[in-house]
Amino acid sequence: MNAPVQIRKPEVAERLRELARLEGKSITDLVEEMVRERDERLVARREAEIEAKLAAVEEIVAHFNSLPIVGPLLTDDDFYDEDGLPK
């Protein structure tokens, strides 16, 4: 376990004490709840960003797949010689 956390700004420490008093909680319980809530918000935001990016990629892939095929499909033989070297 690491050393205890110290709040060096008196106004922040006082605000924590006041919030803990108003909510009827210890400072430790208050901070634990605040950290948990913040972590949950950050995780939810990150998951939403990932979902949005995946949706954008899926949209791009769907658009690409909807494009017509122009010309013959190329194979490895079109790019490499019989020894596997680039043409």
Biopython code that builds the backbone (N, CA, C, O; Angstrom):
import numpy as np
from Bio.PDB.StructureBuilder import StructureBuilder

atoms = [
    (1, "MET", "N", (0.842, -1.182, 0.000)),
    (1, "MET", "CA", (0.000, 0.000, 0.000)),
    (1, "MET", "C", (0.883, 1.240, 0.000)),
    (1, "MET", "O", (1.917, 1.279, 0.667)),
    (2, "ASN", "N", (0.464, 2.253, -0.756)),
    (2, "ASN", "CA", (1.212, 3.496, -0.821)),
    (2, "ASN", "C", (0.917, 4.373, 0.391)),
    (2, "ASN", "O", (-0.002, 4.112, 1.168)),
    (3, "ALA", "N", (1.721, 5.416, 0.524)),
    (3, "ALA", "CA", (1.533, 6.365, 1.619)),
    (3, "ALA", "C", (0.181, 7.066, 1.470)),
    (3, "ALA", "O", (-0.349, 7.154, 0.363)),
    (4, "PRO", "N", (-0.375, 7.562, 2.570)),
    (4, "PRO", "CA", (-1.655, 8.267, 2.495)),
    (4, "PRO", "C", (-1.563, 9.496, 1.590)),
    (4, "PRO", "O", (-0.494, 10.079, 1.409)),
    (5, "VAL", "N", (-2.688, 9.864, 1.041)),
    (5, "VAL", "CA", (-2.777, 11.046, 0.193)),
    (5, "VAL", "C", (-2.898, 12.269, 1.096)),
    (5, "VAL", "O", (-3.620, 12.250, 2.093)),
    (6, "GLN", "N", (-2.185, 13.325, 0.736)),
    (6, "GLN", "CA", (-2.271, 14.569, 1.499)),
    (6, "GLN", "C", (-2.843, 15.657, 0.607)),
    (6, "GLN", "O", (-2.468, 15.781, -0.559)),
    (7, "ILE", "N", (-3.741, 16.434, 1.158)),
    (7, "ILE", "CA", (-4.307, 17.570, 0.447)),
    (7, "ILE", "C", (-3.553, 18.803, 0.947)),
    (7, "ILE", "O", (-3.659, 19.177, 2.114)),
    (8, "ARG", "N", (-2.802, 19.417, 0.059)),
    (8, "ARG", "CA", (-1.966, 20.545, 0.458)),
    (8, "ARG", "C", (-2.668, 21.897, 0.331)),
    (8, "ARG", "O", (-2.203, 22.888, 0.894)),
    (9, "LYS", "N", (-3.763, 21.947, -0.389)),
    (9, "LYS", "CA", (-4.498, 23.206, -0.522)),
    (9, "LYS", "C", (-5.560, 23.249, 0.575)),
    (9, "LYS", "O", (-6.490, 22.443, 0.572)),
    (10, "PRO", "N", (-5.423, 24.181, 1.508)),
    (10, "PRO", "CA", (-6.378, 24.245, 2.629)),
    (10, "PRO", "C", (-7.827, 24.407, 2.176)),
    (10, "PRO", "O", (-8.733, 23.842, 2.787)),
    (11, "GLU", "N", (-8.052, 25.175, 1.107)),
    (11, "GLU", "CA", (-9.435, 25.389, 0.665)),
    (11, "GLU", "C", (-10.051, 24.091, 0.128)),
    (11, "GLU", "O", (-11.251, 23.866, 0.284)),
    (12, "VAL", "N", (-9.247, 23.250, -0.494)),
    (12, "VAL", "CA", (-9.748, 21.967, -0.991)),
    (12, "VAL", "C", (-10.046, 21.038, 0.183)),
    (12, "VAL", "O", (-11.081, 20.372, 0.205)),
    (13, "ALA", "N", (-9.154, 20.997, 1.139)),
    (13, "ALA", "CA", (-9.369, 20.154, 2.320)),
    (13, "ALA", "C", (-10.628, 20.596, 3.061)),
    (13, "ALA", "O", (-11.402, 19.758, 3.525)),
    (14, "GLU", "N", (-10.834, 21.898, 3.173)),
    (14, "GLU", "CA", (-12.026, 22.410, 3.866)),
    (14, "GLU", "C", (-13.292, 22.057, 3.095)),
    (14, "GLU", "O", (-14.303, 21.687, 3.693)),
    (15, "ARG", "N", (-13.239, 22.167, 1.787)),
    (15, "ARG", "CA", (-14.411, 21.800, 0.976)),
    (15, "ARG", "C", (-14.727, 20.320, 1.128)),
    (15, "ARG", "O", (-15.896, 19.941, 1.213)),
    (16, "LEU", "N", (-13.696, 19.477, 1.164)),
    (16, "LEU", "CA", (-13.910, 18.042, 1.375)),
    (16, "LEU", "C", (-14.556, 17.797, 2.740)),
    (16, "LEU", "O", (-15.512, 17.030, 2.852)),
    (17, "ARG", "N", (-14.035, 18.445, 3.760)),
    (17, "ARG", "CA", (-14.618, 18.275, 5.097)),
    (17, "ARG", "C", (-16.093, 18.694, 5.105)),
    (17, "ARG", "O", (-16.939, 18.008, 5.678)),
    (18, "GLU", "N", (-16.389, 19.829, 4.463)),
    (18, "GLU", "CA", (-17.763, 20.331, 4.442)),
    (18, "GLU", "C", (-18.686, 19.389, 3.669)),
    (18, "GLU", "O", (-19.796, 19.096, 4.113)),
    (19, "LEU", "N", (-18.226, 18.920, 2.520)),
    (19, "LEU", "CA", (-19.043, 17.957, 1.751)),
    (19, "LEU", "C", (-19.274, 16.674, 2.539)),
    (19, "LEU", "O", (-20.388, 16.151, 2.576)),
    (20, "ALA", "N", (-18.212, 16.168, 3.170)),
    (20, "ALA", "CA", (-18.351, 14.946, 3.966)),
    (20, "ALA", "C", (-19.359, 15.162, 5.094)),
    (20, "ALA", "O", (-20.186, 14.291, 5.363)),
    (21, "ARG", "N", (-19.292, 16.321, 5.752)),
    (21, "ARG", "CA", (-20.229, 16.626, 6.838)),
    (21, "ARG", "C", (-21.656, 16.692, 6.308)),
    (21, "ARG", "O", (-22.569, 16.123, 6.907)),
    (22, "LEU", "N", (-21.854, 17.392, 5.176)),
    (22, "LEU", "CA", (-23.194, 17.535, 4.611)),
    (22, "LEU", "C", (-23.787, 16.192, 4.188)),
    (22, "LEU", "O", (-24.993, 15.976, 4.307)),
    (23, "GLU", "N", (-22.948, 15.304, 3.700)),
    (23, "GLU", "CA", (-23.436, 14.000, 3.248)),
    (23, "GLU", "C", (-23.395, 12.947, 4.342)),
    (23, "GLU", "O", (-23.847, 11.820, 4.138)),
    (24, "GLY", "N", (-22.862, 13.302, 5.491)),
    (24, "GLY", "CA", (-22.805, 12.349, 6.604)),
    (24, "GLY", "C", (-21.846, 11.201, 6.338)),
    (24, "GLY", "O", (-22.097, 10.066, 6.745)),
    (25, "LYS", "N", (-20.757, 11.496, 5.660)),
    (25, "LYS", "CA", (-19.783, 10.468, 5.320)),
    (25, "LYS", "C", (-18.415, 10.875, 5.835)),
    (25, "LYS", "O", (-18.165, 12.037, 6.154)),
    (26, "SER", "N", (-17.539, 9.885, 5.908)),
    (26, "SER", "CA", (-16.152, 10.211, 6.219)),
    (26, "SER", "C", (-15.510, 10.791, 4.963)),
    (26, "SER", "O", (-16.006, 10.596, 3.853)),
    (27, "ILE", "N", (-14.409, 11.501, 5.148)),
    (27, "ILE", "CA", (-13.708, 12.061, 3.990)),
    (27, "ILE", "C", (-13.249, 10.930, 3.067)),
    (27, "ILE", "O", (-13.326, 11.051, 1.844)),
    (28, "THR", "N", (-12.781, 9.856, 3.645)),
    (28, "THR", "CA", (-12.328, 8.718, 2.840)),
    (28, "THR", "C", (-13.459, 8.156, 1.995)),
    (28, "THR", "O", (-13.282, 7.900, 0.804)),
    (29, "ASP", "N", (-14.639, 7.960, 2.619)),
    (29, "ASP", "CA", (-15.783, 7.428, 1.869)),
    (29, "ASP", "C", (-16.224, 8.402, 0.777)),
    (29, "ASP", "O", (-16.568, 7.987, -0.330)),
    (30, "LEU", "N", (-16.211, 9.691, 1.093)),
    (30, "LEU", "CA", (-16.586, 10.703, 0.102)),
    (30, "LEU", "C", (-15.638, 10.685, -1.086)),
    (30, "LEU", "O", (-16.072, 10.685, -2.237)),
    (31, "VAL", "N", (-14.342, 10.670, -0.802)),
    (31, "VAL", "CA", (-13.348, 10.665, -1.882)),
    (31, "VAL", "C", (-13.458, 9.377, -2.697)),
    (31, "VAL", "O", (-13.365, 9.409, -3.924)),
    (32, "GLU", "N", (-13.653, 8.251, -2.021)),
    (32, "GLU", "CA", (-13.803, 6.973, -2.731)),
    (32, "GLU", "C", (-14.990, 7.031, -3.693)),
    (32, "GLU", "O", (-14.886, 6.594, -4.839)),
    (33, "GLU", "N", (-16.111, 7.566, -3.227)),
    (33, "GLU", "CA", (-17.297, 7.683, -4.080)),
    (33, "GLU", "C", (-17.035, 8.616, -5.260)),
    (33, "GLU", "O", (-17.411, 8.315, -6.392)),
    (34, "MET", "N", (-16.391, 9.744, -4.990)),
    (34, "MET", "CA", (-16.104, 10.706, -6.055)),
    (34, "MET", "C", (-15.173, 10.098, -7.110)),
    (34, "MET", "O", (-15.376, 10.293, -8.309)),
    (35, "VAL", "N", (-14.169, 9.371, -6.665)),
    (35, "VAL", "CA", (-13.227, 8.743, -7.595)),
    (35, "VAL", "C", (-13.936, 7.677, -8.424)),
    (35, "VAL", "O", (-13.726, 7.582, -9.633)),
    (36, "ARG", "N", (-14.771, 6.880, -7.774)),
    (36, "ARG", "CA", (-15.503, 5.823, -8.485)),
    (36, "ARG", "C", (-16.426, 6.439, -9.545)),
    (36, "ARG", "O", (-16.470, 5.969, -10.682)),
    (37, "GLU", "N", (-17.157, 7.485, -9.168)),
    (37, "GLU", "CA", (-18.063, 8.135, -10.125)),
    (37, "GLU", "C", (-17.283, 8.725, -11.297)),
    (37, "GLU", "O", (-17.702, 8.595, -12.447)),
    (38, "ARG", "N", (-16.168, 9.364, -11.017)),
    (38, "ARG", "CA", (-15.347, 9.973, -12.083)),
    (38, "ARG", "C", (-14.807, 8.884, -13.003)),
    (38, "ARG", "O", (-14.818, 9.029, -14.226)),
    (39, "ASP", "N", (-14.337, 7.797, -12.406)),
    (39, "ASP", "CA", (-13.814, 6.687, -13.200)),
    (39, "ASP", "C", (-14.899, 6.108, -14.097)),
    (39, "ASP", "O", (-14.645, 5.831, -15.269)),
    (40, "GLU", "N", (-16.095, 5.923, -13.569)),
    (40, "GLU", "CA", (-17.206, 5.388, -14.364)),
    (40, "GLU", "C", (-17.540, 6.309, -15.532)),
    (40, "GLU", "O", (-17.803, 5.838, -16.638)),
    (41, "ARG", "N", (-17.531, 7.631, -15.292)),
    (41, "ARG", "CA", (-17.807, 8.591, -16.368)),
    (41, "ARG", "C", (-16.735, 8.528, -17.448)),
    (41, "ARG", "O", (-17.044, 8.550, -18.640)),
    (42, "LEU", "N", (-15.466, 8.448, -17.025)),
    (42, "LEU", "CA", (-14.376, 8.392, -18.001)),
    (42, "LEU", "C", (-14.420, 7.110, -18.828)),
    (42, "LEU", "O", (-14.189, 7.136, -20.036)),
    (43, "VAL", "N", (-14.717, 5.997, -18.175)),
    (43, "VAL", "CA", (-14.809, 4.722, -18.887)),
    (43, "VAL", "C", (-15.979, 4.767, -19.870)),
    (43, "VAL", "O", (-15.847, 4.330, -21.014)),
    (44, "ALA", "N", (-17.117, 5.292, -19.429)),
    (44, "ALA", "CA", (-18.289, 5.386, -20.314)),
    (44, "ALA", "C", (-17.991, 6.289, -21.509)),
    (44, "ALA", "O", (-18.371, 5.973, -22.636)),
    (45, "ARG", "N", (-17.311, 7.412, -21.267)),
    (45, "ARG", "CA", (-16.972, 8.325, -22.364)),
    (45, "ARG", "C", (-16.025, 7.644, -23.350)),
    (45, "ARG", "O", (-16.194, 7.759, -24.564)),
    (46, "ARG", "N", (-15.038, 6.940, -22.825)),
    (46, "ARG", "CA", (-14.076, 6.244, -23.700)),
    (46, "ARG", "C", (-14.783, 5.159, -24.514)),
    (46, "ARG", "O", (-14.510, 5.009, -25.705)),
    (47, "GLU", "N", (-15.676, 4.414, -23.897)),
    (47, "GLU", "CA", (-16.415, 3.373, -24.622)),
    (47, "GLU", "C", (-17.285, 3.990, -25.708)),
    (47, "GLU", "O", (-17.399, 3.432, -26.799)),
    (48, "ALA", "N", (-17.900, 5.136, -25.423)),
    (48, "ALA", "CA", (-18.718, 5.814, -26.426)),
    (48, "ALA", "C", (-17.856, 6.290, -27.595)),
    (48, "ALA", "O", (-18.276, 6.203, -28.749)),
    (49, "GLU", "N", (-16.656, 6.790, -27.304)),
    (49, "GLU", "CA", (-15.744, 7.215, -28.369)),
    (49, "GLU", "C", (-15.346, 6.034, -29.247)),
    (49, "GLU", "O", (-15.302, 6.153, -30.471)),
    (50, "ILE", "N", (-15.058, 4.905, -28.626)),
    (50, "ILE", "CA", (-14.676, 3.705, -29.372)),
    (50, "ILE", "C", (-15.837, 3.249, -30.250)),
    (50, "ILE", "O", (-15.638, 2.911, -31.417)),
    (51, "GLU", "N", (-17.051, 3.237, -29.693)),
    (51, "GLU", "CA", (-18.224, 2.827, -30.474)),
    (51, "GLU", "C", (-18.450, 3.757, -31.662)),
    (51, "GLU", "O", (-18.794, 3.302, -32.752)),
    (52, "ALA", "N", (-18.256, 5.057, -31.451)),
    (52, "ALA", "CA", (-18.433, 6.018, -32.543)),
    (52, "ALA", "C", (-17.393, 5.790, -33.638)),
    (52, "ALA", "O", (-17.711, 5.861, -34.825)),
    (53, "LYS", "N", (-16.165, 5.519, -33.242)),
    (53, "LYS", "CA", (-15.112, 5.258, -34.232)),
    (53, "LYS", "C", (-15.381, 3.963, -34.993)),
    (53, "LYS", "O", (-15.184, 3.901, -36.206)),
    (54, "LEU", "N", (-15.828, 2.938, -34.288)),
    (54, "LEU", "CA", (-16.156, 1.678, -34.960)),
    (54, "LEU", "C", (-17.306, 1.868, -35.936)),
    (54, "LEU", "O", (-17.291, 1.304, -37.030)),
    (55, "ALA", "N", (-18.299, 2.653, -35.552)),
    (55, "ALA", "CA", (-19.429, 2.916, -36.448)),
    (55, "ALA", "C", (-18.947, 3.656, -37.697)),
    (55, "ALA", "O", (-19.400, 3.369, -38.805)),
    (56, "ALA", "N", (-18.028, 4.608, -37.516)),
    (56, "ALA", "CA", (-17.495, 5.340, -38.663)),
    (56, "ALA", "C", (-16.712, 4.409, -39.584)),
    (56, "ALA", "O", (-16.820, 4.514, -40.805)),
    (57, "VAL", "N", (-15.932, 3.506, -39.016)),
    (57, "VAL", "CA", (-15.181, 2.547, -39.822)),
    (57, "VAL", "C", (-16.134, 1.630, -40.575)),
    (57, "VAL", "O", (-15.928, 1.354, -41.757)),
    (58, "GLU", "N", (-17.168, 1.161, -39.902)),
    (58, "GLU", "CA", (-18.141, 0.283, -40.558)),
    (58, "GLU", "C", (-18.837, 1.012, -41.706)),
    (58, "GLU", "O", (-19.126, 0.411, -42.741)),
    (59, "GLU", "N", (-19.105, 2.298, -41.524)),
    (59, "GLU", "CA", (-19.729, 3.086, -42.586)),
    (59, "GLU", "C", (-18.786, 3.217, -43.788)),
    (59, "GLU", "O", (-19.216, 3.104, -44.936)),
    (60, "ILE", "N", (-17.523, 3.451, -43.520)),
    (60, "ILE", "CA", (-16.537, 3.560, -44.601)),
    (60, "ILE", "C", (-16.406, 2.231, -45.340)),
    (60, "ILE", "O", (-16.365, 2.203, -46.570)),
    (61, "VAL", "N", (-16.340, 1.139, -44.595)),
    (61, "VAL", "CA", (-16.226, -0.188, -45.214)),
    (61, "VAL", "C", (-17.466, -0.486, -46.051)),
    (61, "VAL", "O", (-17.357, -1.010, -47.159)),
    (62, "ALA", "N", (-18.633, -0.155, -45.529)),
    (62, "ALA", "CA", (-19.867, -0.397, -46.288)),
    (62, "ALA", "C", (-19.862, 0.419, -47.580)),
    (62, "ALA", "O", (-20.269, -0.078, -48.630)),
    (63, "HIS", "N", (-19.404, 1.663, -47.506)),
    (63, "HIS", "CA", (-19.320, 2.486, -48.715)),
    (63, "HIS", "C", (-18.329, 1.880, -49.708)),
    (63, "HIS", "O", (-18.618, 1.781, -50.900)),
    (64, "PHE", "N", (-17.172, 1.480, -49.214)),
    (64, "PHE", "CA", (-16.162, 0.868, -50.081)),
    (64, "PHE", "C", (-16.716, -0.387, -50.747)),
    (64, "PHE", "O", (-16.530, -0.594, -51.946)),
    (65, "ASN", "N", (-17.398, -1.225, -49.963)),
    (65, "ASN", "CA", (-17.949, -2.465, -50.510)),
    (65, "ASN", "C", (-19.067, -2.209, -51.520)),
    (65, "ASN", "O", (-19.358, -3.065, -52.355)),
    (66, "SER", "N", (-19.694, -1.030, -51.443)),
    (66, "SER", "CA", (-20.770, -0.721, -52.382)),
    (66, "SER", "C", (-20.248, -0.203, -53.725)),
    (66, "SER", "O", (-21.006, -0.104, -54.690)),
    (67, "LEU", "N", (-18.978, 0.120, -53.786)),
    (67, "LEU", "CA", (-18.413, 0.642, -55.032)),
    (67, "LEU", "C", (-18.304, -0.461, -56.078)),
    (67, "LEU", "O", (-18.074, -1.620, -55.735)),
    (68, "PRO", "N", (-18.465, -0.113, -57.333)),
    (68, "PRO", "CA", (-18.367, -1.141, -58.382)),
    (68, "PRO", "C", (-16.916, -1.590, -58.572)),
    (68, "PRO", "O", (-15.975, -0.835, -58.329)),
    (69, "ILE", "N", (-16.766, -2.841, -59.012)),
    (69, "ILE", "CA", (-15.441, -3.372, -59.329)),
    (69, "ILE", "C", (-15.137, -2.966, -60.764)),
    (69, "ILE", "O", (-15.884, -3.290, -61.687)),
    (70, "VAL", "N", (-14.023, -2.248, -60.936)),
    (70, "VAL", "CA", (-13.639, -1.765, -62.262)),
    (70, "VAL", "C", (-12.401, -2.545, -62.705)),
    (70, "VAL", "O", (-11.364, -2.505, -62.043)),
    (71, "GLY", "N", (-12.512, -3.228, -63.790)),
    (71, "GLY", "CA", (-11.375, -3.983, -64.322)),
    (71, "GLY", "C", (-11.253, -5.346, -63.665)),
    (71, "GLY", "O", (-12.030, -5.695, -62.776)),
    (72, "PRO", "N", (-10.265, -6.113, -64.115)),
    (72, "PRO", "CA", (-10.085, -7.468, -63.568)),
    (72, "PRO", "C", (-9.493, -7.413, -62.159)),
    (72, "PRO", "O", (-8.770, -6.479, -61.810)),
    (73, "LEU", "N", (-9.810, -8.418, -61.367)),
    (73, "LEU", "CA", (-9.211, -8.535, -60.042)),
    (73, "LEU", "C", (-7.774, -9.000, -60.199)),
    (73, "LEU", "O", (-7.503, -9.923, -60.967)),
    (74, "LEU", "N", (-6.859, -8.378, -59.487)),
    (74, "LEU", "CA", (-5.446, -8.727, -59.588)),
    (74, "LEU", "C", (-5.124, -9.870, -58.636)),
    (74, "LEU", "O", (-5.751, -10.008, -57.585)),
    (75, "THR", "N", (-4.146, -10.685, -59.008)),
    (75, "THR", "CA", (-3.695, -11.798, -58.181)),
    (75, "THR", "C", (-2.209, -11.601, -57.876)),
    (75, "THR", "O", (-1.591, -10.649, -58.352)),
    (76, "ASP", "N", (-1.654, -12.493, -57.090)),
    (76, "ASP", "CA", (-0.218, -12.430, -56.788)),
    (76, "ASP", "C", (0.621, -12.521, -58.057)),
    (76, "ASP", "O", (1.693, -11.921, -58.141)),
    (77, "ASP", "N", (0.132, -13.272, -59.046)),
    (77, "ASP", "CA", (0.883, -13.419, -60.298)),
    (77, "ASP", "C", (1.043, -12.079, -61.022)),
    (77, "ASP", "O", (1.974, -11.908, -61.808)),
    (78, "ASP", "N", (0.151, -11.143, -60.763)),
    (78, "ASP", "CA", (0.255, -9.837, -61.392)),
    (78, "ASP", "C", (1.350, -8.985, -60.753)),
    (78, "ASP", "O", (1.852, -8.052, -61.379)),
    (79, "PHE", "N", (1.716, -9.295, -59.536)),
    (79, "PHE", "CA", (2.700, -8.493, -58.805)),
    (79, "PHE", "C", (4.055, -9.154, -58.639)),
    (79, "PHE", "O", (5.065, -8.466, -58.485)),
    (80, "TYR", "N", (4.091, -10.510, -58.667)),
    (80, "TYR", "CA", (5.331, -11.233, -58.379)),
    (80, "TYR", "C", (5.657, -12.205, -59.502)),
    (80, "TYR", "O", (4.773, -12.760, -60.155)),
    (81, "ASP", "N", (6.973, -12.394, -59.706)),
    (81, "ASP", "CA", (7.382, -13.351, -60.739)),
    (81, "ASP", "C", (7.373, -14.767, -60.176)),
    (81, "ASP", "O", (6.936, -14.992, -59.047)),
    (82, "GLU", "N", (7.866, -15.732, -60.980)),
    (82, "GLU", "CA", (7.829, -17.135, -60.558)),
    (82, "GLU", "C", (8.725, -17.427, -59.346)),
    (82, "GLU", "O", (8.557, -18.454, -58.689)),
    (83, "ASP", "N", (9.684, -16.521, -59.046)),
    (83, "ASP", "CA", (10.549, -16.704, -57.875)),
    (83, "ASP", "C", (10.031, -15.942, -56.646)),
    (83, "ASP", "O", (10.676, -15.927, -55.598)),
    (84, "GLY", "N", (8.879, -15.321, -56.789)),
    (84, "GLY", "CA", (8.316, -14.588, -55.667)),
    (84, "GLY", "C", (8.854, -13.180, -55.516)),
    (84, "GLY", "O", (8.610, -12.521, -54.505)),
    (85, "LEU", "N", (9.580, -12.719, -56.511)),
    (85, "LEU", "CA", (10.125, -11.359, -56.459)),
    (85, "LEU", "C", (9.168, -10.381, -57.140)),
    (85, "LEU", "O", (8.452, -10.753, -58.070)),
    (86, "PRO", "N", (9.159, -9.131, -56.675)),
    (86, "PRO", "CA", (8.275, -8.156, -57.316)),
    (86, "PRO", "C", (8.630, -7.977, -58.775)),
    (86, "PRO", "O", (9.803, -8.002, -59.148)),
    (87, "LYS", "N", (7.613, -7.795, -59.599)),
    (87, "LYS", "CA", (7.856, -7.586, -61.024)),
    (87, "LYS", "C", (8.321, -6.183, -61.266)),
    (87, "LYS", "O", (8.580, -5.807, -62.410)),
]
sb = StructureBuilder()
sb.init_structure("model")
sb.init_model(0)
sb.init_chain("A")
sb.init_seg("    ")
for serial, (resi, resn, name, xyz) in enumerate(atoms, 1):
    if name == "N":
        sb.init_residue(resn, " ", resi, " ")
    sb.init_atom(name, np.array(xyz, "f"), 0.0, 1.0, " ", f" {name:<3s}", serial, name[0])
structure = sb.get_structure()
